Amino acid sequence: AINSIFYATKFLVPVKPDKRALDGVSDLFLTIDDVKEGKKYDYSIFRIDIDTRNKQTNAYIEQELEPYKSNVLNTTIRRTEALNQSYIAGKPIYLYDPEGHGTQDFDNLIKEMNYA
């Protein structure tokens, strides 16, 4: 893992709406900074497992990600049962539910990152 961090030039960081996950973001960047020894790197953060009905939780997430705002992607991956079931089935969401919200969200993420 240390060699991977050292040689990576870009990091894609998924963050769940969970206090421990949000605390882990700052710990992750401390580790990356330590391993990379001052070398430049790029990163993007995206939010996963988002339930749009949880207004207070989502506001908390945005507040906690404020220091990283310029690197937080607009696309979010919504919480869907199909994503949970695809994981359980061991299948990519593109095969498990090709027309579902989870697939659409990942398509949007790819487009936003300019990989499509």
N, CA, C and O atoms as a GROMACS GRO file, in nm:
protein
  464
    1ALA      N    1   0.082  -0.119   0.000
    1ALA     CA    2   0.000   0.000   0.000
    1ALA      C    3   0.087   0.126   0.000
    1ALA      O    4   0.054   0.225  -0.066
    2ILE      N    5   0.196   0.123   0.073
    2ILE     CA    6   0.283   0.240   0.080
    2ILE      C    7   0.344   0.269  -0.057
    2ILE      O    8   0.349   0.385  -0.098
    3ASN      N    9   0.389   0.166  -0.128
    3ASN     CA   10   0.445   0.187  -0.262
    3ASN      C   11   0.339   0.242  -0.357
    3ASN      O   12   0.369   0.330  -0.438
    4SER      N   13   0.218   0.194  -0.347
    4SER     CA   14   0.110   0.243  -0.432
    4SER      C   15   0.083   0.390  -0.406
    4SER      O   16   0.068   0.468  -0.499
    5ILE      N   17   0.079   0.427  -0.279
    5ILE     CA   18   0.058   0.568  -0.245
    5ILE      C   19   0.175   0.653  -0.297
    5ILE      O   20   0.154   0.760  -0.352
    6PHE      N   21   0.296   0.604  -0.279
    6PHE     CA   22   0.413   0.681  -0.319
    6PHE      C   23   0.414   0.710  -0.469
    6PHE      O   24   0.448   0.822  -0.510
    7TYR      N   25   0.377   0.613  -0.550
    7TYR     CA   26   0.385   0.630  -0.694
    7TYR      C   27   0.257   0.684  -0.758
    7TYR      O   28   0.259   0.723  -0.875
    8ALA      N   29   0.148   0.687  -0.685
    8ALA     CA   30   0.022   0.739  -0.740
    8ALA      C   31   0.031   0.889  -0.762
    8ALA      O   32   0.094   0.960  -0.685
    9THR      N   33  -0.033   0.935  -0.869
    9THR     CA   34  -0.039   1.078  -0.896
    9THR      C   35  -0.179   1.134  -0.875
    9THR      O   36  -0.197   1.256  -0.868
   10LYS      N   37  -0.278   1.046  -0.865
   10LYS     CA   38  -0.416   1.088  -0.840
   10LYS      C   39  -0.486   0.986  -0.753
   10LYS      O   40  -0.467   0.865  -0.768
   11PHE      N   41  -0.568   1.038  -0.661
   11PHE     CA   42  -0.644   0.954  -0.572
   11PHE      C   43  -0.792   0.984  -0.588
   11PHE      O   44  -0.832   1.100  -0.598
   12LEU      N   45  -0.872   0.880  -0.592
   12LEU     CA   46  -1.018   0.892  -0.598
   12LEU      C   47  -1.069   0.839  -0.464
   12LEU      O   48  -1.055   0.721  -0.433
   13VAL      N   49  -1.129   0.928  -0.386
   13VAL     CA   50  -1.166   0.897  -0.248
   13VAL      C   51  -1.317   0.894  -0.232
   13VAL      O   52  -1.382   0.999  -0.236
   14PRO      N   53  -1.376   0.774  -0.215
   14PRO     CA   54  -1.520   0.767  -0.186
   14PRO      C   55  -1.544   0.792  -0.038
   14PRO      O   56  -1.469   0.744   0.047
   15VAL      N   57  -1.649   0.868  -0.008
   15VAL     CA   58  -1.681   0.899   0.132
   15VAL      C   59  -1.828   0.870   0.158
   15VAL      O   60  -1.916   0.923   0.091
   16LYS      N   61  -1.853   0.786   0.257
   16LYS     CA   62  -1.990   0.755   0.300
   16LYS      C   63  -2.036   0.860   0.401
   16LYS      O   64  -1.953   0.926   0.465
   17PRO      N   65  -2.167   0.876   0.416
   17PRO     CA   66  -2.219   0.971   0.515
   17PRO      C   67  -2.210   0.913   0.656
   17PRO      O   68  -2.311   0.875   0.716
   18ASP      N   69  -2.090   0.907   0.707
   18ASP     CA   70  -2.063   0.843   0.835
   18ASP      C   71  -1.950   0.920   0.902
   18ASP      O   72  -1.850   0.952   0.836
   19LYS      N   73  -1.963   0.949   1.028
   19LYS     CA   74  -1.862   1.029   1.098
   19LYS      C   75  -1.725   0.964   1.090
   19LYS      O   76  -1.625   1.033   1.069
   20ARG      N   77  -1.718   0.833   1.107
   20ARG     CA   78  -1.587   0.765   1.101
   20ARG      C   79  -1.525   0.777   0.962
   20ARG      O   80  -1.404   0.796   0.950
   21ALA      N   81  -1.607   0.768   0.859
   21ALA     CA   82  -1.555   0.781   0.722
   21ALA      C   83  -1.502   0.922   0.700
   21ALA      O   84  -1.397   0.941   0.640
   22LEU      N   85  -1.577   1.021   0.749
   22LEU     CA   86  -1.533   1.160   0.733
   22LEU      C   87  -1.405   1.187   0.812
   22LEU      O   88  -1.316   1.257   0.763
   23ASP      N   89  -1.396   1.132   0.932
   23ASP     CA   90  -1.272   1.146   1.010
   23ASP      C   91  -1.155   1.079   0.937
   23ASP      O   92  -1.042   1.127   0.942
   24GLY      N   93  -1.184   0.968   0.869
   24GLY     CA   94  -1.082   0.895   0.797
   24GLY      C   95  -1.023   0.971   0.679
   24GLY      O   96  -0.910   0.945   0.638
   25VAL      N   97  -1.100   1.065   0.623
   25VAL     CA   98  -1.049   1.144   0.510
   25VAL      C   99  -0.927   1.224   0.552
   25VAL      O  100  -0.825   1.221   0.483
   26SER      N  101  -0.934   1.292   0.663
   26SER     CA  102  -0.818   1.370   0.706
   26SER      C  103  -0.701   1.278   0.742
   26SER      O  104  -0.585   1.311   0.714
   27ASP      N  105  -0.731   1.164   0.803
   27ASP     CA  106  -0.624   1.067   0.834
   27ASP      C  107  -0.559   1.015   0.706
   27ASP      O  108  -0.437   1.000   0.699
   28LEU      N  109  -0.641   0.988   0.604
   28LEU     CA  110  -0.588   0.941   0.476
   28LEU      C  111  -0.492   1.043   0.416
   28LEU      O  112  -0.384   1.007   0.370
   29PHE      N  113  -0.532   1.170   0.417
   29PHE     CA  114  -0.445   1.271   0.357
   29PHE      C  115  -0.318   1.295   0.438
   29PHE      O  116  -0.214   1.330   0.382
   30LEU      N  117  -0.325   1.278   0.568
   30LEU     CA  118  -0.202   1.285   0.650
   30LEU      C  119  -0.107   1.172   0.610
   30LEU      O  120   0.014   1.194   0.599
   31THR      N  121  -0.161   1.053   0.589
   31THR     CA  122  -0.080   0.939   0.548
   31THR      C  123  -0.020   0.963   0.409
   31THR      O  124   0.099   0.940   0.387
   32ILE      N  125  -0.103   1.009   0.316
   32ILE     CA  126  -0.054   1.035   0.180
   32ILE      C  127   0.057   1.139   0.183
   32ILE      O  128   0.162   1.120   0.121
   33ASP      N  129   0.036   1.249   0.256
   33ASP     CA  130   0.138   1.354   0.265
   33ASP      C  131   0.268   1.300   0.323
   33ASP      O  132   0.377   1.334   0.277
   34ASP      N  133   0.257   1.215   0.425
   34ASP     CA  134   0.375   1.156   0.488
   34ASP      C  135   0.450   1.064   0.392
   34ASP      O  136   0.572   1.072   0.382
   35VAL      N  137   0.377   0.978   0.322
   35VAL     CA  138   0.440   0.881   0.231
   35VAL      C  139   0.499   0.951   0.109
   35VAL      O  140   0.607   0.914   0.064
   36LYS      N  141   0.428   1.049   0.056
   36LYS     CA  142   0.473   1.114  -0.068
   36LYS      C  143   0.588   1.211  -0.045
   36LYS      O  144   0.650   1.257  -0.141
   37GLU      N  145   0.618   1.243   0.080
   37GLU     CA  146   0.734   1.324   0.114
   37GLU      C  147   0.740   1.454   0.034
   37GLU      O  148   0.845   1.489  -0.019
   38GLY      N  149   0.629   1.523   0.024
   38GLY     CA  150   0.626   1.653  -0.043
   38GLY      C  151   0.599   1.648  -0.192
   38GLY      O  152   0.584   1.753  -0.255
   39LYS      N  153   0.593   1.530  -0.250
   39LYS     CA  154   0.562   1.521  -0.394
   39LYS      C  155   0.418   1.561  -0.418
   39LYS      O  156   0.331   1.535  -0.335
   40LYS      N  157   0.393   1.626  -0.531
   40LYS     CA  158   0.258   1.671  -0.568
   40LYS      C  159   0.170   1.554  -0.606
   40LYS      O  160   0.217   1.453  -0.658
   41TYR      N  161   0.041   1.568  -0.579
   41TYR     CA  162  -0.057   1.470  -0.622
   41TYR      C  163  -0.191   1.540  -0.636
   41TYR      O  164  -0.213   1.650  -0.584
   42ASP      N  165  -0.279   1.475  -0.707
   42ASP     CA  166  -0.413   1.526  -0.728
   42ASP      C  167  -0.511   1.429  -0.663
   42ASP      O  168  -0.480   1.310  -0.647
   43TYR      N  169  -0.627   1.478  -0.626
   43TYR     CA  170  -0.728   1.389  -0.569
   43TYR      C  171  -0.868   1.444  -0.597
   43TYR      O  172  -0.887   1.563  -0.618
   44SER      N  173  -0.962   1.353  -0.597
   44SER     CA  174  -1.103   1.387  -0.607
   44SER      C  175  -1.178   1.306  -0.502
   44SER      O  176  -1.148   1.189  -0.479
   45ILE      N  177  -1.275   1.371  -0.440
   45ILE     CA  178  -1.359   1.307  -0.341
   45ILE      C  179  -1.500   1.297  -0.398
   45ILE      O  180  -1.550   1.393  -0.458
   46PHE      N  181  -1.563   1.182  -0.381
   46PHE     CA  182  -1.703   1.172  -0.420
   46PHE      C  183  -1.782   1.105  -0.308
   46PHE      O  184  -1.730   1.021  -0.235
   47ARG      N  185  -1.906   1.145  -0.296
   47ARG     CA  186  -1.993   1.097  -0.190
   47ARG      C  187  -2.072   0.975  -0.238
   47ARG      O  188  -2.129   0.975  -0.347
   48ILE      N  189  -2.075   0.871  -0.153
   48ILE     CA  190  -2.145   0.747  -0.187
   48ILE      C  191  -2.249   0.716  -0.080
   48ILE      O  192  -2.243   0.768   0.031
   49ASP      N  193  -2.344   0.630  -0.115
   49ASP     CA  194  -2.446   0.584  -0.022
   49ASP      C  195  -2.529   0.700   0.033
   49ASP      O  196  -2.562   0.704   0.152
   50ILE      N  197  -2.562   0.793  -0.054
   50ILE     CA  198  -2.633   0.914  -0.014
   50ILE      C  199  -2.784   0.893  -0.022
   50ILE      O  200  -2.836   0.845  -0.122
   51ASP      N  201  -2.853   0.930   0.085
   51ASP     CA  202  -2.998   0.929   0.090
   51ASP      C  203  -3.043   1.074   0.092
   51ASP      O  204  -3.022   1.144   0.191
   52THR      N  205  -3.103   1.120  -0.015
   52THR     CA  206  -3.139   1.262  -0.029
   52THR      C  207  -3.242   1.306   0.074
   52THR      O  208  -3.260   1.426   0.096
   53ARG      N  209  -3.311   1.212   0.138
   53ARG     CA  210  -3.411   1.247   0.239
   53ARG      C  211  -3.347   1.289   0.372
   53ARG      O  212  -3.413   1.352   0.454
   54ASN      N  213  -3.221   1.256   0.392
   54ASN     CA  214  -3.152   1.285   0.518
   54ASN      C  215  -3.085   1.422   0.512
   54ASN      O  216  -2.963   1.432   0.499
   55LYS      N  217  -3.164   1.526   0.522
   55LYS     CA  218  -3.116   1.664   0.503
   55LYS      C  219  -3.008   1.703   0.604
   55LYS      O  220  -2.907   1.761   0.565
   56GLN      N  221  -3.028   1.672   0.732
   56GLN     CA  222  -2.930   1.711   0.832
   56GLN      C  223  -2.798   1.637   0.814
   56GLN      O  224  -2.691   1.696   0.828
   57THR      N  225  -2.806   1.509   0.785
   57THR     CA  226  -2.685   1.430   0.762
   57THR      C  227  -2.610   1.484   0.641
   57THR      O  228  -2.488   1.498   0.645
   58ASN      N  229  -2.682   1.513   0.534
   58ASN     CA  230  -2.618   1.564   0.413
   58ASN      C  231  -2.555   1.701   0.437
   58ASN      O  232  -2.448   1.730   0.384
   59ALA      N  233  -2.620   1.785   0.517
   59ALA     CA  234  -2.562   1.916   0.551
   59ALA      C  235  -2.434   1.898   0.632
   59ALA      O  236  -2.337   1.970   0.611
   60TYR      N  237  -2.434   1.801   0.723
   60TYR     CA  238  -2.314   1.771   0.802
   60TYR      C  239  -2.199   1.726   0.712
   60TYR      O  240  -2.085   1.768   0.730
   61ILE      N  241  -2.230   1.641   0.616
   61ILE     CA  242  -2.128   1.593   0.522
   61ILE      C  243  -2.066   1.711   0.448
   61ILE      O  244  -1.943   1.722   0.439
   62GLU      N  245  -2.150   1.798   0.396
   62GLU     CA  246  -2.101   1.914   0.321
   62GLU      C  247  -2.012   2.002   0.409
   62GLU      O  248  -1.909   2.051   0.364
   63GLN      N  249  -2.052   2.021   0.533
   63GLN     CA  250  -1.973   2.102   0.627
   63GLN      C  251  -1.836   2.038   0.652
   63GLN      O  252  -1.734   2.107   0.652
   64GLU      N  253  -1.834   1.908   0.672
   64GLU     CA  254  -1.709   1.839   0.699
   64GLU      C  255  -1.617   1.834   0.577
   64GLU      O  256  -1.494   1.830   0.592
   65LEU      N  257  -1.674   1.834   0.458
   65LEU     CA  258  -1.593   1.831   0.335
   65LEU      C  259  -1.553   1.970   0.287
   65LEU      O  260  -1.484   1.983   0.185
   66GLU      N  261  -1.596   2.073   0.356
   66GLU     CA  262  -1.567   2.212   0.317
   66GLU      C  263  -1.418   2.239   0.293
   66GLU      O  264  -1.384   2.306   0.195
   67PRO      N  265  -1.327   2.188   0.378
   67PRO     CA  266  -1.184   2.215   0.353
   67PRO      C  267  -1.134   2.157   0.219
   67PRO      O  268  -1.031   2.200   0.167
   68TYR      N  269  -1.206   2.060   0.166
   68TYR     CA  270  -1.165   1.993   0.042
   68TYR      C  271  -1.254   2.034  -0.076
   68TYR      O  272  -1.248   1.972  -0.182
   69LYS      N  273  -1.335   2.137  -0.058
   69LYS     CA  274  -1.443   2.172  -0.150
   69LYS      C  275  -1.400   2.175  -0.297
   69LYS      O  276  -1.474   2.128  -0.383
   70SER      N  277  -1.284   2.228  -0.325
   70SER     CA  278  -1.240   2.240  -0.465
   70SER      C  279  -1.213   2.104  -0.529
   70SER      O  280  -1.201   2.094  -0.651
   71ASN      N  281  -1.203   1.999  -0.448
   71ASN     CA  282  -1.177   1.866  -0.500
   71ASN      C  283  -1.293   1.769  -0.479
   71ASN      O  284  -1.280   1.649  -0.505
   72VAL      N  285  -1.407   1.820  -0.433
   72VAL     CA  286  -1.525   1.736  -0.415
   72VAL      C  287  -1.606   1.739  -0.544
   72VAL      O  288  -1.645   1.845  -0.591
   73LEU      N  289  -1.629   1.622  -0.598
   73LEU     CA  290  -1.705   1.612  -0.723
   73LEU      C  291  -1.853   1.640  -0.697
   73LEU      O  292  -1.903   1.618  -0.587
   74ASN      N  293  -1.921   1.689  -0.799
   74ASN     CA  294  -2.064   1.718  -0.787
   74ASN      C  295  -2.148   1.591  -0.785
   74ASN      O  296  -2.253   1.586  -0.720
   75THR      N  297  -2.102   1.489  -0.854
   75THR     CA  298  -2.177   1.365  -0.863
   75THR      C  299  -2.178   1.293  -0.729
   75THR      O  300  -2.076   1.283  -0.662
   76THR      N  301  -2.296   1.244  -0.691
   76THR     CA  302  -2.308   1.158  -0.573
   76THR      C  303  -2.365   1.024  -0.617
   76THR      O  304  -2.438   1.014  -0.715
   77ILE      N  305  -2.330   0.922  -0.543
   77ILE     CA  306  -2.383   0.788  -0.568
   77ILE      C  307  -2.492   0.765  -0.464
   77ILE      O  308  -2.465   0.754  -0.345
   78ARG      N  309  -2.616   0.759  -0.512
   78ARG     CA  310  -2.729   0.743  -0.422
   78ARG      C  311  -2.734   0.603  -0.363
   78ARG      O  312  -2.687   0.506  -0.423
   79ARG      N  313  -2.792   0.593  -0.244
   79ARG     CA  314  -2.815   0.464  -0.181
   79ARG      C  315  -2.928   0.395  -0.256
   79ARG      O  316  -3.039   0.449  -0.266
   80THR      N  317  -2.901   0.277  -0.307
   80THR     CA  318  -3.005   0.199  -0.373
   80THR      C  319  -2.992   0.053  -0.332
   80THR      O  320  -2.883   0.005  -0.302
   81GLU      N  321  -3.102  -0.014  -0.332
   81GLU     CA  322  -3.102  -0.157  -0.300
   81GLU      C  323  -3.028  -0.236  -0.408
   81GLU      O  324  -2.962  -0.336  -0.379
   82ALA      N  325  -3.038  -0.190  -0.532
   82ALA     CA  326  -2.969  -0.260  -0.642
   82ALA      C  327  -2.817  -0.261  -0.620
   82ALA      O  328  -2.752  -0.361  -0.649
   83LEU      N  329  -2.760  -0.153  -0.569
   83LEU     CA  330  -2.616  -0.151  -0.541
   83LEU      C  331  -2.582  -0.252  -0.432
   83LEU      O  332  -2.483  -0.324  -0.443
   84ASN      N  333  -2.664  -0.257  -0.328
   84ASN     CA  334  -2.642  -0.356  -0.221
   84ASN      C  335  -2.651  -0.498  -0.277
   84ASN      O  336  -2.566  -0.582  -0.248
   85GLN      N  337  -2.753  -0.524  -0.356
   85GLN     CA  338  -2.775  -0.658  -0.410
   85GLN      C  339  -2.666  -0.698  -0.510
   85GLN      O  340  -2.627  -0.814  -0.515
   86SER      N  341  -2.618  -0.602  -0.589
   86SER     CA  342  -2.511  -0.635  -0.684
   86SER      C  343  -2.384  -0.675  -0.609
   86SER      O  344  -2.311  -0.765  -0.651
   87TYR      N  345  -2.359  -0.607  -0.497
   87TYR     CA  346  -2.242  -0.641  -0.414
   87TYR      C  347  -2.258  -0.783  -0.358
   87TYR      O  348  -2.164  -0.862  -0.362
   88ILE      N  349  -2.376  -0.813  -0.305
   88ILE     CA  350  -2.402  -0.945  -0.249
   88ILE      C  351  -2.390  -1.053  -0.357
   88ILE      O  352  -2.335  -1.160  -0.332
   89ALA      N  353  -2.440  -1.023  -0.478
   89ALA     CA  354  -2.434  -1.119  -0.588
   89ALA      C  355  -2.295  -1.129  -0.650
   89ALA      O  356  -2.269  -1.220  -0.729
   90GLY      N  357  -2.206  -1.037  -0.615
   90GLY     CA  358  -2.072  -1.039  -0.671
   90GLY      C  359  -2.069  -0.997  -0.817
   90GLY      O  360  -1.983  -1.041  -0.893
   91LYS      N  361  -2.164  -0.912  -0.856
   91LYS     CA  362  -2.172  -0.866  -0.995
   91LYS      C  363  -2.158  -0.715  -1.000
   91LYS      O  364  -2.205  -0.645  -0.910
   92PRO      N  365  -2.095  -0.663  -1.104
   92PRO     CA  366  -2.090  -0.518  -1.122
   92PRO      C  367  -2.232  -0.464  -1.142
   92PRO      O  368  -2.317  -0.532  -1.198
   93ILE      N  369  -2.256  -0.343  -1.095
   93ILE     CA  370  -2.389  -0.283  -1.108
   93ILE      C  371  -2.430  -0.273  -1.254
   93ILE      O  372  -2.549  -0.278  -1.285
   94TYR      N  373  -2.334  -0.259  -1.344
   94TYR     CA  374  -2.365  -0.249  -1.488
   94TYR      C  375  -2.427  -0.379  -1.542
   94TYR      O  376  -2.501  -0.375  -1.640
   95LEU      N  377  -2.396  -0.492  -1.480
   95LEU     CA  378  -2.457  -0.618  -1.519
   95LEU      C  379  -2.582  -0.648  -1.436
   95LEU      O  380  -2.680  -0.702  -1.488
   96TYR      N  381  -2.578  -0.612  -1.309
   96TYR     CA  382  -2.689  -0.645  -1.220
   96TYR      C  383  -2.814  -0.560  -1.250
   96TYR      O  384  -2.925  -0.613  -1.253
   97ASP      N  385  -2.796  -0.430  -1.271
   97ASP     CA  386  -2.909  -0.339  -1.294
   97ASP      C  387  -2.865  -0.230  -1.392
   97ASP      O  388  -2.844  -0.115  -1.352
   98PRO      N  389  -2.852  -0.264  -1.521
   98PRO     CA  390  -2.795  -0.171  -1.618
   98PRO      C  391  -2.874  -0.041  -1.638
   98PRO      O  392  -2.817   0.057  -1.686
   99GLU      N  393  -3.000  -0.039  -1.604
   99GLU     CA  394  -3.081   0.081  -1.624
   99GLU      C  395  -3.112   0.154  -1.493
   99GLU      O  396  -3.184   0.254  -1.494
  100GLY      N  397  -3.058   0.108  -1.381
  100GLY     CA  398  -3.094   0.163  -1.250
  100GLY      C  399  -3.024   0.292  -1.214
  100GLY      O  400  -2.935   0.340  -1.285
  101HIS      N  401  -3.067   0.346  -1.101
  101HIS     CA  402  -3.010   0.472  -1.052
  101HIS      C  403  -2.860   0.459  -1.021
  101HIS      O  404  -2.783   0.552  -1.047
  102GLY      N  405  -2.820   0.345  -0.965
  102GLY     CA  406  -2.679   0.327  -0.932
  102GLY      C  407  -2.591   0.331  -1.056
  102GLY      O  408  -2.484   0.391  -1.055
  103THR      N  409  -2.637   0.267  -1.162
  103THR     CA  410  -2.563   0.268  -1.288
  103THR      C  411  -2.558   0.409  -1.345
  103THR      O  412  -2.453   0.453  -1.393
  104GLN      N  413  -2.668   0.480  -1.339
  104GLN     CA  414  -2.672   0.618  -1.388
  104GLN      C  415  -2.576   0.706  -1.309
  104GLN      O  416  -2.506   0.790  -1.366
  105ASP      N  417  -2.574   0.687  -1.176
  105ASP     CA  418  -2.484   0.768  -1.093
  105ASP      C  419  -2.338   0.742  -1.127
  105ASP      O  420  -2.259   0.836  -1.136
  106PHE      N  421  -2.301   0.616  -1.147
  106PHE     CA  422  -2.162   0.586  -1.183
  106PHE      C  423  -2.129   0.638  -1.323
  106PHE      O  424  -2.017   0.682  -1.347
  107ASP      N  425  -2.225   0.632  -1.415
  107ASP     CA  426  -2.205   0.694  -1.547
  107ASP      C  427  -2.176   0.843  -1.534
  107ASP      O  428  -2.087   0.896  -1.599
  108ASN      N  429  -2.253   0.910  -1.448
  108ASN     CA  430  -2.232   1.054  -1.426
  108ASN      C  431  -2.096   1.082  -1.364
  108ASN      O  432  -2.030   1.181  -1.398
  109LEU      N  433  -2.054   0.996  -1.273
  109LEU     CA  434  -1.921   1.012  -1.211
  109LEU      C  435  -1.811   1.000  -1.316
  109LEU      O  436  -1.717   1.079  -1.317
  110ILE      N  437  -1.823   0.901  -1.402
  110ILE     CA  438  -1.724   0.882  -1.508
  110ILE      C  439  -1.719   1.003  -1.600
  110ILE      O  440  -1.611   1.050  -1.637
  111LYS      N  441  -1.835   1.054  -1.638
  111LYS     CA  442  -1.841   1.173  -1.724
  111LYS      C  443  -1.778   1.294  -1.655
  111LYS      O  444  -1.702   1.368  -1.717
  112GLU      N  445  -1.811   1.313  -1.527
  112GLU     CA  446  -1.757   1.429  -1.456
  112GLU      C  447  -1.605   1.422  -1.446
  112GLU      O  448  -1.537   1.525  -1.447
  113MET      N  449  -1.552   1.302  -1.436
  113MET     CA  450  -1.407   1.286  -1.427
  113MET      C  451  -1.342   1.287  -1.565
  113MET      O  452  -1.220   1.271  -1.577
  114ASN      N  453  -1.421   1.307  -1.669
  114ASN     CA  454  -1.372   1.314  -1.807
  114ASN      C  455  -1.309   1.184  -1.856
  114ASN      O  456  -1.212   1.185  -1.931
  115TYR      N  457  -1.365   1.072  -1.812
  115TYR     CA  458  -1.318   0.942  -1.860
  115TYR      C  459  -1.410   0.882  -1.964
  115TYR      O  460  -1.382   0.774  -2.017
  116ALA      N  461  -1.519   0.950  -1.995
  116ALA     CA  462  -1.613   0.894  -2.095
  116ALA      C  463  -1.594   0.959  -2.229
  116ALA      O  464  -1.663   0.926  -2.325
   0.00000   0.00000   0.00000
